[in-house]
Amino acid sequence: ENSAIVLSESLLANLTARELKGVLAHEIAHLKNRDIGIMLLLEQIRRLTGFMAIAGQILLVLYLPLMLLNNVVVPWSTLLVMIAAPTVSSLIQIALSRNREFKADLDAVSLSGDALGLASALRKINTQTGFWQRIYAPYMKEIPELLRSHPNTSDRIKRLRRIQPDLDFNVS
């Protein structure tokens, strides 16, 4: 009810009306699917698991003298689960985010009726974001898929092209 979609001047200047329609449909699909609420819930779960891991590490440090003096048995498997839980929950959160992006792409096509307009916009936007990646992470050729919050743009474009294969892709 209180959501907003913000467009930058750069986006408005660089995209055609057809491409802008695809981008807006994609963002509206995120709102329609309540993706913000889903991602906020996952973020809270990730934070909770992070706090649990910190608590487990503090308990380990506090019990370390007892373990050394009294031969107290430490449940290592439980401790490892507590330490690994934040990483696992982060990876799940990122994977679900990628899934929601694909879903928003498909719903955007349903809303706009134009898969290739969105595909063309993604191609243009990816070219611009590639510039920032070269500035901030020049040593990384490609972010591993496991760590990406969004699917690879080329994969998204391939899926969109499969929806409307009979049309020309060079729409801009």
CORRA-V945584 format. One record per backbone hydrogen bond with DSSP energy under -0.5 kcal/mol. CO is the residue of the C=O (numbers start at 1). NH is the residue of the N-H. E is the energy in kcal/mol with one decimal. If there is no record, write none. Layout:
co=CO nh=NH e=E
co=CO nh=NH e=E
This chain:
co=8 nh=12 e=-2.2
co=9 nh=13 e=-2.4
co=10 nh=14 e=-2.1
co=11 nh=15 e=-1.7
co=16 nh=20 e=-2.8
co=17 nh=21 e=-2.2
co=18 nh=22 e=-1.5
co=19 nh=23 e=-2.3
co=20 nh=24 e=-2.8
co=21 nh=25 e=-2.2
co=22 nh=26 e=-2.1
co=23 nh=27 e=-2.3
co=24 nh=28 e=-2.6
co=25 nh=29 e=-2.1
co=26 nh=30 e=-1.7
co=27 nh=31 e=-1.8
co=28 nh=32 e=-3.0
co=29 nh=33 e=-2.4
co=30 nh=35 e=-2.3
co=31 nh=34 e=-1.2
co=34 nh=38 e=-1.8
co=35 nh=39 e=-2.8
co=36 nh=40 e=-2.3
co=37 nh=41 e=-2.2
co=38 nh=42 e=-2.2
co=39 nh=43 e=-2.1
co=40 nh=44 e=-2.1
co=41 nh=45 e=-2.1
co=42 nh=46 e=-2.4
co=43 nh=47 e=-2.4
co=44 nh=48 e=-2.4
co=45 nh=49 e=-2.5
co=46 nh=50 e=-1.8
co=47 nh=51 e=-2.4
co=48 nh=52 e=-2.3
co=49 nh=53 e=-2.1
co=50 nh=54 e=-2.1
co=51 nh=55 e=-2.6
co=52 nh=56 e=-2.5
co=53 nh=57 e=-2.1
co=54 nh=58 e=-2.4
co=55 nh=59 e=-2.6
co=56 nh=60 e=-2.0
co=57 nh=61 e=-2.0
co=58 nh=62 e=-2.6
co=59 nh=63 e=-2.4
co=60 nh=64 e=-0.9
co=63 nh=67 e=-2.6
co=64 nh=68 e=-2.1
co=65 nh=69 e=-2.3
co=66 nh=70 e=-2.8
co=66 nh=72 e=-0.7
co=67 nh=71 e=-0.8
co=74 nh=76 e=-1.9
co=75 nh=79 e=-2.2
co=76 nh=80 e=-2.7
co=77 nh=81 e=-2.1
co=78 nh=82 e=-2.4
co=79 nh=83 e=-2.1
co=80 nh=84 e=-2.5
co=81 nh=85 e=-1.9
co=82 nh=86 e=-0.5
co=84 nh=88 e=-2.4
co=85 nh=89 e=-2.8
co=86 nh=90 e=-2.1
co=87 nh=91 e=-2.3
co=88 nh=92 e=-2.2
co=89 nh=93 e=-2.3
co=90 nh=94 e=-2.5
co=91 nh=95 e=-2.3
co=92 nh=96 e=-2.6
co=93 nh=97 e=-2.0
co=94 nh=98 e=-2.1
co=95 nh=99 e=-2.0
co=96 nh=100 e=-2.6
co=97 nh=101 e=-1.8
co=98 nh=102 e=-1.9
co=99 nh=103 e=-2.2
co=100 nh=104 e=-2.6
co=101 nh=105 e=-2.2
co=102 nh=106 e=-2.2
co=103 nh=107 e=-2.6
co=104 nh=108 e=-2.3
co=105 nh=109 e=-1.8
co=106 nh=110 e=-1.6
co=107 nh=111 e=-2.2
co=108 nh=112 e=-3.1
co=109 nh=113 e=-2.7
co=114 nh=118 e=-1.0
co=115 nh=119 e=-2.1
co=116 nh=120 e=-2.4
co=117 nh=121 e=-1.9
co=118 nh=122 e=-2.7
co=119 nh=123 e=-2.1
co=120 nh=124 e=-2.1
co=121 nh=125 e=-2.9
co=122 nh=126 e=-2.7
co=123 nh=127 e=-1.5
co=124 nh=128 e=-1.6
co=125 nh=129 e=-2.6
co=126 nh=130 e=-1.9
co=127 nh=131 e=-0.8
co=128 nh=131 e=-0.6
co=128 nh=132 e=-1.0
co=129 nh=133 e=-2.0
co=130 nh=134 e=-1.9
co=131 nh=135 e=-1.4
co=132 nh=136 e=-2.8
co=133 nh=137 e=-2.7
co=137 nh=140 e=-1.5
co=139 nh=141 e=-0.6
co=144 nh=147 e=-1.9
co=145 nh=148 e=-1.4
co=152 nh=156 e=-2.0
co=153 nh=157 e=-2.6
co=154 nh=158 e=-2.2
co=155 nh=159 e=-2.1
co=156 nh=160 e=-2.3
co=157 nh=161 e=-2.7
co=158 nh=162 e=-1.8
co=159 nh=163 e=-0.9
co=160 nh=163 e=-0.6
co=160 nh=164 e=-1.3
co=162 nh=165 e=-0.6
co=164 nh=167 e=-1.0
co=169 nh=171 e=-2.2
